[in-house]
């Protein structure tokens, strides 16, 4: 599975080429971008949804 980027998030296979799959560098880039967005929007009332593979793990809801 190639790296899929959309308005709702990212999804990909671990490993492979940067910007093509979900490599450690890709994870750092997306996490950094998300952290920057959170920092820039810290005074706004927002909600954030973080989830993992839905077949095995529950959704984690973090209201802000």
N, C-alpha and C positions, 0 to 999 in steps of 0.2 A: 504494500500500500504506500503510495507516495504521500508527501506532506500535504494535507488539506487545510487551507486557511480560509476562514469565513468570518462574517460579522459575529457569529456565535462562538467562535473559538478556533482551536487547532486540533488536528488529529493526525496521527502518523505512526509508522512502524519505527521502533527504537533502532538506532544505528544507521549505517549507510553514509551517504554523502550529505554534507551541509546544504541546507535549503532544499533538499530533495526528500529526506526522511527526518525523523525526530532525533537529532544528535544532541549531545550535551551542549554544544554551542547554540543550537536552535532553542533549546530549553532556556538557556541564559538570556538570549535575546528577547524571547517572548515574555519571560518573567520580569525582565528589566523594563520592558515597555509597559506591562501591566502595572508594575510598581510606580512608574513615572505617572501613568494615568491616575492611579489612586492618589498620589501625592498632589497632583494638580487639581483634583476634584474633592479634596478632603473637606471642604466647607459646604459641599452640596449633599443633599439627602439622596443617597443611592443604595442599591442592594447589589450584592455580588453572589454569584453561584459558582462554586468550584466543584467539579465532579471527576471521578475516575471511571474506569470501565464499569458501565452500569449493570453488567451481568453478575458482578461479584461484590461490588462495593456500594455503600449507600451514598446518597448525595449529601454534601456538606453545605449548608446555607449560612452565610455570614451577613446578616443585615448590618448596615452601617448607620 
